[in-house]
């Protein structure tokens, strides 16, 4: 996980959340450093001598620590106080943790090391030097982190037992991509100025060096591998058999959690095999792994996987694998992990929907994983195929209107959800001269560099197949938003990788379907048959995904993806909407 970036990694019910995930992923793309940076890698450092990991230190229970509380965040540079950090660290020590991972050398990192030192706490630290991107663009910021990490490591050798250069910088979906040749230079800089072992924390995939990853030279420069494995996230991409549909329902939760552990072990084995094949004889540490206790709104599988009981089960299984069933026989880094930094200690509200990974909540109260109270094993969640969607047979399906449904009409229970953690737009209520009833919705974009989007989403999917041939999508709109906009809907279950965007671009310059942007109310009516040809698999979904009118999850979508509309970036003009409905 990236502690300085908010990932979706925005989150609605588990299935609808998947709709939002697709919206976010549209902007991520793939960062293929090899194609963009064909320069040959440096030769291995002839003076490289492997620095061993102290068995006594790495046998300690380890955890990722980031102590941001409500109202605090790294982006706003509002950091926990020393008193708050001391409270946190005392909780970790009391629970038996003796090794923590810090992600950067900001004030938070500096204060944490100071608190450990000033209070003689029995804690060791793997310190992170955070990297913001490629050296050509972020060289000065990266170097500042590196220089501070070197200073802290040298001044606190009894506390800082390792330094990690970068976090998830080589994986192809990285938010902070750094080319391998830059990583080699950064690692050599750090190793040349400290005596502690040095690593890079990254997803298991670049460590496993599969297709597209020219990373072997990076791993020849580190003293140990620090890999991230997330069965929880990867379930959303169907990278392992999380559904366990062939298993009896009473046993399905156990089967899923057994499969999650097996997946983590398989990630370890893949990295071990790749390193061995490349002649890179370094031990492996699990640098991150975890499970959400509350569903993430950007993972389509979340409603079937995230729960306090599943969270506790994953923690228990991973701890037993990494440290032995009795916690007294840690691995060697070759047959089992040398250690494992569980993600994470405390919930962090600033992450919005990418929260709820902690063993403690933000109020420092023990969750079920530690307290064992409030649930039983029978409460664990697991996959059950969704029931058939309710078929809408009425002539009018109301999405947003003040007037109650009349004969031949049925009203939907919808929720406004902005893409990307609710950050790309906001919704408010207007009351001045609405075209229908007493109120209307005001959508105000807060766009990212790629654009913005807002949906009306249903908790359970609806079957709108009766509208496909002769139905229309209708709404009233008033705006001066510049350029084209996209409107439509979203079908398919993202947990099955079948999510489909069904969006049509409408142009005020040609008064498409009645749409205009002259800041006067206009009635828009678009035949569903005109929108359907625009259907395409949503980003990250299976290429075979096709429109499914029997399973509509977002009944109305309005958006501006600049790559689609051709608009200039950054417009924040509000869009007023009312009387949104499907008719036939």
BELLINQUI-V926298 format. One record per residue. SS is DSSP state (A for helix, B for strand, O for the rest). OMEGA is omega in whole degrees, -180 to 180 (* if undefined). D_LAST is the distance of its C-alpha to the last C-alpha in Angstrom with 1 decimal. Layout:
# BELLINQUI-V926298
<<SS:OMEGA:D_LAST> <SS:OMEGA:D_LAST>>
This chain:
# BELLINQUI-V926298
<<O:-179:46.4> <O:-173:47.0> <O:-179:48.4> <O:178:48.2> <O:172:44.6> <O:176:41.5> <O:-178:39.4> <O:-87:35.9> <O:180:36.9> <O:-159:34.2> <O:*:32.7> <O:-179:28.9> <O:-174:28.9> <A:-176:30.3> <A:180:27.2> <A:177:25.3> <A:179:28.7> <A:177:28.5> <A:-178:25.6> <A:178:28.0> <A:-178:30.8> <A:-180:29.1> <A:179:28.6> <A:-173:32.3> <A:177:33.5> <O:-175:31.9> <O:-172:34.9> <O:-179:37.6> <O:180:37.9> <O:-179:41.2> <O:-177:44.6> <O:-174:46.8> <A:-176:50.2> <A:180:51.9> <A:-176:50.0> <A:-172:50.3> <O:-173:53.9> <O:-179:55.9> <O:178:59.3> <O:180:61.5> <O:178:62.1> <O:174:65.5> <O:178:68.1> <O:179:68.6> <O:-177:70.8> <O:-179:74.3> <O:-177:75.3> <O:174:72.5> <O:-176:73.8> <O:177:71.5> <O:-175:71.6> <O:175:71.4> <O:-180:69.3> <O:-177:71.5> <A:-177:70.9> <A:-179:71.6> <A:-174:69.1> <A:171:66.3> <O:179:66.8> <O:172:65.6> <B:-173:62.2> <B:-179:60.0> <B:175:56.9> <B:-178:54.9> <O:172:55.6> <O:-165:53.6> <O:-176:54.2> <O:-179:51.7> <O:180:50.8> <O:-179:48.3> <O:179:48.6> <O:176:50.4> <B:177:49.3> <O:-180:51.0> <O:178:48.7> <O:-178:49.9> <O:174:53.4> <B:-169:53.6> <O:173:55.6> <O:177:56.9> <O:177:60.3> <A:179:63.4> <A:179:63.4> <A:178:59.8> <A:179:60.6> <A:177:63.7> <A:-180:61.7> <A:-175:59.3> <A:176:62.1> <A:176:64.0> <A:180:61.0> <A:179:60.8> <A:-179:64.5> <A:179:64.4> <O:175:61.7> <O:177:64.0> <B:-179:62.5> <B:-178:65.1> <B:-179:63.3> <B:174:60.5> <B:173:58.4> <B:-170:58.0> <O:-177:55.5> <O:-178:57.2> <O:176:60.2> <O:176:58.6> <A:179:60.2> <A:179:58.5> <A:180:60.3> <A:-179:63.5> <A:-179:63.5> <A:179:62.8> <A:179:65.8> <A:-180:67.9> <A:178:67.0> <A:-177:67.9> <A:-176:71.2> <A:-176:72.1> <O:177:71.5> <O:180:72.9> <O:-179:69.8> <O:-180:69.9> <O:174:67.0> <B:-172:66.7> <B:160:64.1> <B:-173:62.3> <B:178:61.7> <B:167:58.9> <B:-174:59.2> <O:177:55.6> <O:-173:54.6> <O:-178:51.9> <O:-176:51.5> <O:-178:53.5> <A:-178:57.0> <A:-177:56.4> <A:-172:53.9> <A:-175:54.9> <A:-176:58.5> <A:178:60.0> <A:179:57.6> <A:-177:58.2> <A:178:61.9> <A:177:62.0> <A:-179:60.5> <A:-179:62.9> <A:180:65.9> <A:176:65.1> <A:178:64.5> <A:180:67.9> <A:-178:69.6> <A:180:68.2> <A:-178:69.0> <A:-179:72.5> <A:-177:73.2> <O:-176:71.8> <O:178:72.9> <O:-179:73.4> <O:-178:69.7> <B:-175:67.7> <B:177:68.0> <B:176:65.6> <B:177:63.5> <B:-179:60.0> <B:179:59.2> <B:179:55.4> <B:-180:52.5> <O:-178:49.8> <O:-176:50.7> <O:178:50.9> <O:-168:47.7> <O:176:45.2> <O:-174:42.5> <O:171:45.2> <O:-171:44.4> <O:-172:48.1> <O:177:49.0> <O:-180:52.7> <O:-180:54.1> <A:-178:56.6> <A:175:59.5> <A:-180:58.9> <A:178:58.9> <A:-180:62.2> <A:180:63.7> <A:-179:62.5> <A:180:63.6> <A:178:67.1> <A:-179:67.4> <A:-178:66.8> <A:-179:68.9> <O:-174:71.7> <O:177:72.0> <O:180:71.6> <O:-179:73.1> <O:174:70.2> <B:-178:67.9> <B:179:64.9> <B:171:61.4> <B:175:57.8> <B:-179:55.0> <B:174:52.1> <B:-179:49.4> <A:-172:51.0> <A:178:49.4> <A:174:51.6> <A:179:54.6> <A:170:53.8> <O:177:53.8> <O:-177:51.2> <O:177:49.6> <O:-177:49.3> <O:177:51.8> <O:-170:55.1> <O:-176:56.4> <A:-178:59.6> <A:178:61.9> <A:-177:60.4> <A:175:61.1> <O:-178:64.7> <O:-176:65.2> <O:-177:64.2> <O:175:66.2> <B:177:63.5> <B:176:59.8> <B:-171:57.4> <B:176:54.1> <B:177:50.8> <O:-176:48.9> <O:174:45.6> <A:-178:44.1> <A:180:41.7> <A:-172:40.1> <A:172:40.4> <A:180:38.5> <O:179:35.4> <O:177:36.2> <O:179:37.1> <O:174:40.7> <O:-172:42.1> <O:-176:41.0> <O:-176:39.9> <O:180:37.5> <O:-174:40.3> <O:-178:37.9> <O:-180:40.6> <O:178:42.7> <O:-174:42.6> <A:-178:40.5> <A:-177:43.6> <A:-170:45.2> <A:179:42.3> <A:178:43.0> <A:-179:46.6> <A:179:45.7> <A:-178:43.4> <A:173:46.1> <A:-180:48.7> <A:177:46.6> <A:177:46.3> <A:179:50.1> <A:179:50.4> <A:178:48.1> <A:179:50.3> <A:179:53.4> <A:175:51.9> <A:178:51.3> <A:-178:55.0> <A:179:56.2> <A:178:54.3> <A:-180:55.9> <A:-179:59.3> <A:-179:59.2> <A:179:58.2> <A:179:61.0> <A:-180:63.5> <A:-180:62.7> <O:-180:63.2> <O:-179:66.4> <O:-170:65.2> <O:180:67.1> <O:178:65.5> <B:-179:64.3> <B:172:60.7> <B:170:59.5> <B:-177:56.0> <B:177:55.3> <B:165:52.0> <B:-178:49.9> <O:-175:47.9> <O:179:44.9> <O:178:42.6> <O:176:43.0> <O:-173:39.6> <O:173:36.5> <O:-176:35.9> <O:-179:32.5> <O:178:32.7> <O:-175:33.6> <O:-179:30.9> <O:-166:33.6> <A:-176:34.9> <A:179:33.5> <A:-174:35.3> <A:-173:38.5> <O:178:39.4> <O:179:41.2> <A:-180:44.8> <A:176:46.0> <A:177:44.8> <A:-179:46.2> <A:-179:49.5> <A:-179:49.6> <A:179:49.1> <A:-178:51.8> <A:-179:54.2> <A:-178:53.7> <A:178:54.1> <A:180:57.2> <A:178:58.8> <A:-175:58.2> <A:-172:59.5> <A:-177:62.4> <O:-175:63.2> <O:-180:62.4> <O:-180:65.1> <O:-174:64.4> <O:-179:67.8> <O:-180:67.4> <O:-179:65.3> <O:-177:64.6> <O:-179:66.5> <O:-179:63.7> <O:175:64.1> <O:174:63.4> <O:-180:61.4> <O:177:60.4> <O:179:63.3> <O:-178:61.4> <B:174:57.8> <B:-180:56.4> <B:-180:53.6> <O:3:50.7> <O:-177:51.2> <O:-171:53.4> <B:172:51.3> <O:-177:47.7> <O:-176:47.0> <A:-178:44.2> <A:180:44.4> <A:180:42.6> <A:-174:39.5> <A:175:37.5> <A:-179:40.2> <O:172:42.4> <O:176:43.5> <O:-168:45.8> <O:170:49.0> <O:173:51.4> <B:174:51.7> <O:-174:49.0> <O:177:49.4> <O:179:51.6> <O:174:53.9> <O:180:53.1> <B:172:53.4> <O:-179:50.2> <A:-179:50.1> <A:179:51.4> <A:-174:54.7> <A:-177:54.8> <O:-177:53.6> <O:175:52.4> <O:-179:49.1> <O:169:47.6> <O:180:48.7> <A:-178:48.1> <A:-179:45.5> <A:-179:43.2> <O:179:42.8> <O:-179:39.2> <O:-175:38.2> <O:167:35.3> <O:180:33.1> <O:-180:30.1> <O:178:26.9> <O:177:25.3> <O:-179:22.1> <O:176:19.2> <B:-179:17.3> <B:179:14.1> <O:-179:11.1> <O:179:9.8> <O:180:8.6> <O:-179:5.3> <B:178:6.7> <B:-172:9.1> <B:178:11.9> <B:-179:14.3> <B:-179:16.7> <O:179:17.1> <O:-176:20.1> <O:178:18.6> <O:-179:18.2> <O:177:15.2> <O:178:14.9> <O:180:13.9> <O:-179:10.4> <B:173:10.6> <B:-178:12.5> <B:178:14.6> <O:173:15.8> <O:-175:19.5> <B:174:19.9> <B:175:23.1> <B:178:23.9> <B:175:26.0> <B:179:27.8> <A:176:28.9> <A:177:32.6> <A:-180:33.7> <A:-173:31.8> <O:-172:34.1> <O:177:32.0> <B:176:30.2> <B:180:30.3> <B:177:28.0> <B:-179:29.1> <B:175:27.9> <B:-177:28.1> <O:-176:28.6> <O:176:29.6> <O:177:27.4> <O:178:24.0> <O:-180:21.0> <O:175:19.7> <O:-175:22.0> <O:-176:25.3> <O:173:24.8> <B:-180:23.1> <B:176:23.7> <B:179:26.3> <B:179:26.4> <B:180:29.9> <B:167:30.7> <O:-164:34.0> <O:168:33.9> <O:-179:36.0> <O:-178:37.5> <O:-178:34.5> <B:-176:31.9> <B:177:29.6> <B:179:26.3> <B:180:24.4> <B:162:21.7> <B:-172:19.7> <B:178:20.6> <B:179:20.2> <B:177:23.3> <B:-177:21.9> <B:177:19.3> <B:178:15.8> <B:-179:14.1> <O:-176:10.6> <A:179:11.1> <A:-177:8.2> <A:-171:6.0> <O:-174:9.0> <O:-172:8.9> <O:-179:5.9> <O:177:4.1> <B:171:6.3> <B:-172:9.1> <B:175:10.5> <B:172:14.0> <B:-176:17.1> <B:173:20.2> <B:-177:23.9> <B:167:26.5> <O:-180:29.4> <O:-175:29.0> <O:174:30.7> <O:-177:29.1> <O:170:25.9> <B:177:23.8> <B:175:21.6> <B:179:18.1> <B:-176:16.0> <B:-176:16.4> <B:-179:18.9> <B:173:19.0> <O:-178:21.9> <O:-178:25.0> <A:177:27.6> <A:174:30.3> <A:-180:29.7> <O:-177:29.8> <O:180:26.2> <O:-177:24.7> <B:172:22.5> <B:177:21.7> <B:-174:18.4> <B:178:19.1> <B:176:18.8> <B:178:21.5> <B:-168:20.8> <O:179:23.7> <A:-179:24.6> <A:180:27.3> <A:179:24.8> <O:-178:22.3> <A:174:19.7> <A:-180:16.2> <A:-178:17.9> <O:175:19.9> <O:-179:23.5> <O:-179:26.3> <O:177:28.4> <O:174:28.2> <O:180:26.1> <O:177:22.7> <B:176:20.0> <B:-180:16.2> <B:178:14.7> <B:-175:11.3> <B:175:11.3> <B:177:9.4> <A:180:9.6> <A:176:11.6> <A:-179:14.0> <A:-174:14.7> <A:-179:15.3> <O:179:18.5> <O:-176:20.1> <O:178:20.2> <B:177:23.9> <B:177:26.0> <O:-177:26.7> <O:179:30.4> <O:179:32.6> <O:-178:30.2> <O:-178:31.1> <O:-180:30.7> <O:-177:29.0> <O:178:26.0> <O:-178:22.7> <O:-179:19.1> <O:-178:18.1> <O:177:14.5> <O:-178:16.0> <O:-179:18.1> <B:-177:16.6> <B:174:19.4> <B:-173:18.6> <B:177:15.1> <B:178:16.1> <B:170:19.1> <B:-172:21.0> <B:170:24.3> <B:172:27.0> <B:-170:29.0> <A:180:31.6> <A:180:32.1> <A:-176:28.6> <A:-175:28.2> <O:-180:31.8> <O:170:32.3> <O:-175:35.7> <O:165:36.0> <O:-178:36.3> <O:180:34.1> <O:179:33.5> <O:-178:31.7> <O:179:29.3> <B:179:25.5> <B:-177:24.0> <B:178:20.4> <B:173:18.5> <B:-179:15.2> <B:-175:13.6> <B:169:10.2> <B:179:7.1> <B:174:3.8> <O:*:0.0>>
